[in-house]
Amino acid sequence: MGRRPGPSVRLKLTLSYAGFLMLAGALLLAAVWLFLLRGGPGSSFVPTFDDLRLLLTPGNFGPRIFGPAATAVLAFLLVFGLVGGWLLAGHMLAPLTRIADAARKAGNGSLSHRVRLPGRGDEFRELADAFDTMLARLEAHVGEQRRFAANASHELRTPLAISQALLDVARDDPEGDRPELVERLRAVNARAIDLTEALLLLSRSDRGSFTREPVDLSLAAEEAAEALLPLAERRGVVLDVTGGPAPTVGSGALLLRMVANLVQNAVVHNLPAGGTATVHTESRHDASVLRVESTGPPLPPELVPTLTEPFQRGAERARADGHVGAGLGLAIVRSIVRAHDGTLDLAPRPGGGLLVTVRLPGARRAGRDGGPAAGWAEQVAVDGRAGAPTSWAAAQDASRRSAPSDGEPGSAA
């Protein structure tokens, strides 16, 4: 932003210090002058009107003797105020200079620089600490976006490369099995579409561009479990939904996708046979809690925090059928939870498997600001249920109708 040059803050503070010092000195000298002209040794210390007239009388000692001395003192105070004020203002504004330098470096792309002001806490150091925190979060976000872009490019390139290879083979071998080629191309294309829609859903949830409405996580859990029950039966996993109402406020389609991704991961990344997956919902301390617990192979503790990163599948969690998914399932879950001001916790189970806990603001807390969720929360508390947020098919359709860039389907991690 172009601005006309003006006096610096340091110069303004210097002139302010010198001006106040000159004013205080002038008032002090005037008081001393009046005291000396009070009328005699036995007079009151309070000057009278006659004393005030003596200040300008040429015949007394004031204008001839006290005046030059007072002028010399004021001149000294002016010089002292300017020099001292300049040094003092520079010392006080030094932290702002360091913060400005860090901001300029950040603007040039150097997000690793920090202010790190030493000393005890004050306003400048609070500002510097807040600026350092902002830079740290911005650096982490930019790094995450760069990794995401690189991984997304690689993941999108893979199906295209496979399609090109299949087409090259078909061109070189005109007598080949065309139905098999078409089926393989269809499978590769379907994977590319799923990956693209998952990326669009991740982008949409990161932006937070959705309409908030009352949602009961328990109904979303039942809806997702019903839709994924055939998959669980094919894989020999016992799927169970327990708990009570868990009212919150958010996007019904996104929250249903969040629950579906968690349930799908619990079913897919489970034991080859005899596994279990339990979905539990409850309201606790103005928060709606969703807990998905599943059996499975033991997970290293250092692997668990990386599962929410995009394209982080984990060698321990590859599917038994050899298809490892796009690695966006839990990344989408984390993005949706973050967009709804919630928290996501992942912990390995002692006997193997994973425990995922989602905490979202309860509808009561969201409705305290006068929103429609308060009455809906009371209805849930009385009736034990409220209207379902949306059906599985409706959630899919809503995400596709929202915008060309707002695809909704997720992908198992």
N, C-alpha and C positions, 0 to 999 in steps of 0.2 A: 504494500500500500504506500503510495507516494504522499509524503507530507512535507510541508514547508519547514525548513530548519528553524528551531526556536531555542531559547535558553535551556540549558540542561537542568535537571533536578538538583544536581550538586550546586550549581550557581544560584539557583533560587533559594536553596536552604542556606547557603553562605550569606546572601543578602538579607535573608530573614534573621539569621543569628546576629549579624552586625547591626541591623536596624533595631532589634530588641535591646541589644547591649547599649547602643547609643541612646535610646529612649530611657532606659533605666538609669544610665549615667547622667543624662540631663536632668531627670527628676531628682536624683540624689544631690547633684550640685545645686539645684534650685532650692532644695530643702536646707542645705548647709548655708547658702547665701541668706535665706530668710532668717535662719537662726542667728547668724552673725549680726543682722540688722534689727534684732528684736527690740532695741530701744534702751539697752543698758543692762548692767549685771543683775539688777533686782527684778527685771521684767519677767513676765510670764514666758514660758517656752512656746506658747501659741502666738504666731505673728499677728499683728493688727493691720488694718488698712493703711495706716501711716507707714508701716514697715514696707508694704508693697510699693508705695510711691517712692521710697528711697532706692529701690532697685535701679531706677533710671535717672537718678539725680547725679549730674556730672561731678558735683563737688565731693561726694563721699568716696570711700576707698573702693567700692564695688567695681564700677566700670574701669577704674584706673589700675587697680591691683588684682582683684579677684577675677575680673573678666579675662585677662590674658592667661592666668593659671587655669581657669575653667576651660578655655579654648584648647590649651595644650593637653589637658586631660581627655577632652572629648576626641581630639585628634588621635591620641594614643589608643583610646577605646575603639575608634573606627578601624585603625590598622590592625589592632589585636583581634577585633571581631571578624574582619575579613580573612586574615591568615588562619586564625584558630577555627573559624567557621568552615573554611575551605577544607582544612585537614580533618575536622570532625565529620563533616558531611561525606568526605571520601571514605573515611573509615566505616561510617554507618551504612553507606550504599555499596560497599564492596561485595556483600553477599548477592545483591541484585545483579551486579556485574557478572559474577560467576554463573548465576542462573540464566542470564541472557546469553552468555557464551555457550552454555549447554543447550539452550533452545536453538541457537543458530546451528550448532553441530548436528542436532537432531533434525533440523530442517534440511540439512545437506545429506542426510541419510545415515549419520553415525548415531545409532540408537544405543550403543553400548556405553556411551559416556554418561557419567553420573556427577552430580554436584557434590554430594557428601560433605556438607558443611559441618565442621567440628564445633564443639562448645555446647553449652546448655541450651535448652529449648527456648525459643522466642518466636515472634511472628515470622521472621525471615527463615529460620530453620524449619519451621512447620511448612512454609511454602516450598523450601528446597526438598524436604522429605516427601511431600506430596508430588512434586515434580519428578523425583527419582522413582517413586512408585508408578507413576503414569508411564515413564519411559520403560520401566521393566515390563509392565503389562503390554505396552505397545510393541516392544522388541519380541516378546514371546508370541504375540498375535501375528506379527509380520513373519516371524520364522515359521509359525504353524501354517500360515497361508502359502508361503513359498514351498514348504514340504508338500502341502496338499496339492498345489498346482503341478509340481513335478510328478507326484504319484498318480494324479488324475491323468496327466498326459500319458504316462506309461501304461496305465490300465486301459485307457481308451485306445491306445495304439495296438494293444495285443489283439483284440478281436478283428480290427481292421487288417492287421498283418496276416491273421489266420484266413480271413476271407480272401485276401489277395493270393495267398498260397493255394487255396482250394481252387480258385478260378484259374490260376496258372496251370495247375495239374489237369483241370478239365480241358483247357485249351490245347495242352500238349498231348492229351489222350482223348480224342473225340469219341472213342468207343468205350469209354469208362462207364461206370454205373451212375447214370444221371439221377435216379431217385435218391440214392445214398448221398450224392453231392448236395442235392437240394435240401435234404434233411439236415446235413451237417451245417450248411450255410444258414438254415433257419435257426438252428440252435445257437450258432455264433451271433447271429443278428439279435436274437432274443436276449442273450447275455449283454450285448452292447446296449440295448434299449433299457434293460433293468439297471445297468450301471449309470446310464445317463439320467434316468428318472431319480435314482437314489442321490446323485449329485445335485440335481435340481431341488429335491426335497431338503437336502442338507443346507443349500443356499437359502431356501425360503425360511427354514426354521432359524437360521442365523440372523436373518433380517428382522424377525419378529413381526412380519407383516401379516397378521391374521386378526380375525374378530374374536373377542373373548366372550364366552358364554358359559353358563353353569354346566359342569361335567361331573359325573359320578364315576370314579375310577373302578369301583367294583363292577359296574355294568360294562365298562370297557374291557375289564379282565374277562368277564363271562363271554362277551362277544368274541374276543380274540381267541379264547380257549375253544369255543365252539367251532370257529373257523379252522383252527389248527389241530382239532382232535383227530381227523383222519391221518394227518402226518404223524402224530404221536402214536397212533395205533400201528401204522406200518413199521415204525421204528421200535416198537415194543416199549414205549415209555408211558408210564402212568401219569396222566395230567390231572391235577386237582386244583380247584379254586376254593379258597376259604376266606373267612373274615366278614366284615360288615361294610356299610356304606362309607365312602371316602370322598365327600364332595369337595370340589375345587372349581376354579374358574380358568378357562383357557379355550384353545381351539379343540373342538371335539375330534376332528379328523386327525390332527397332529398327535393328540394324546392317545387316540386309538392306535395309531401307527407306532407310538412309543411302546405301548403295552404289547402289541403284536410282535415287534422286533425282539423284545425281551423274552416273550414266550417262545418264539421261533428259535432263538438262540439256545434257550433252555432245553428244547426238544432235540435240536440238531446236534448240539455239542454235548451229548450225554453218553451213557454207557451203551455198548453195542446191543445189550439185551438186559431187561430187568431194571431199567432206570426209572427215576421218578422226577417230576417237575411240579412244584407247588407254587401257586400264585396266591398271595395273601394281601388283603386290603384292610385298612383301618384308619380311623381318625384319632389323632393324638396331639394334644396341646396346640390347638389351632393349626394343625398340619394334617394333610392327607398323605398317608404312607402306602406305598406299593412295594411289596417284597416278593421277589422271584428267586426261589431256591431250587437248584437242580443238582442231581448227582453227576458224576463224570470222573475222568481221570484226574489225578492230583495236578494242581497248577503251581508252578514256582511263584513265590510271592513277588519277585521282580517282574514277572510277566503280566500280572493283573493290571497294574496302572497303565500299561501301554495298550490295553484292549480297546479303550475308547478313542484312540488316535485313528484317523482315517487310514484305511488300507492296512491296518495292523491285525492280521488274522491270528498269528501265534501258531507255531509249529505243533503245539500240544492240542490245538483245537480244530485240526483239520477233520472234515467230515469223513465218516466211514466209507461213503460212496465215492470219495476222491475229489469231490467238488468243494472247493474251499470258500466259495462265495466271493463277494466283492470287497469284503472287509469294511463295510460302512454301517453295519447294523447298530453297533453300540456307539459309533460316532454320531449317528442320527439321533439316537436316544439322548446322548449327552447334550446335543444342540437343542433338542426340544425341551429338555429339562431346564437348561440355562435360559431359554426364551421365556419360560414360565416362572422364572425366579425361584427355581427349586434346587435341590442338591441330589447328586448321584454318587452312591458309594458302592464299590465292588470289593468283595473279600473272598478269598479262597476258603472252601469248607475243609475242616480237618480231615474228613474221610475222602476228599476228592470232590470236584465240582465247584460251583460258583454260587455265591449269594449276592444278589443285586438289590439294593434298597434305594427307592426314589421317594423323596420328601418334597411335596408341593404345598404352597400356602393353602390353608383350608378356606372354604367358601365363607365361613363366618368372618375370618380376618379380612378377606377381600371385600366383604360387604359392609364393613364398618365405615367406609367412606361414603356410604349412601348409595352404593350400587345395587342392582337387582339381585345380587347373589345372596344377600342377607335373608330375604324371605324364602328363597329357594332352599337355603341351608336349614331353615326352620322346618320346611316341608319334609326334607330328608330325615331330620331328627325325629319327626312325628310318625311319618309313614314308613320309614325304613328304606324307601326307594324314591327315586325321581325318574323322570323320563330318560330314556337312554340317550347318550350324547349323539350318537349317529350309528347307523348300521355299518357293517364291514363294507358292503358294496357302496353305500352312500359315501363313506369316507374316501374310497377310491375315486368315485365320480367327482366328489367335491374338489379333490386335489387336482384332477385333470381339467375341471372347468374353470378353476380360479384364474389361471393365466397360462400362456404357452410356456412360461419358464417356471411354473409351480408344480412340477410333477411330484407325486407323493410316495410311490412305492419305495420301501426300504430294501435293505439287503442284509442278510445275516452276516455277522462278523466272522 
